[in-house]
């Protein structure tokens, strides 16, 4: 069960990354760009360059992994209303 949850998380993360890696900077830089065009451009860029995009994701994963494993003081370990001592 844990394996399937992790695989689902990896697939979801890859899809989100493909959607935003180019589209968000494109929308911020070019204010008159339609969102659909930015998303299509982002997906095409990821499909054309999967290696560099995956390599770019490694440092992001390295920063977030300890928190997801509940080893760090990040937001995953702080539930709303919890008391810290």
Buried (B, 14 or more C-beta within 10 A) or exposed (E): EEEEEEEEEEEEBBEEBBBBBBBEEBBEEEEEBEEEEBBEBBBEBBEEBEEEBEEEBEEEEEEBEBBEEEEBEEEBBEEEEEEEE
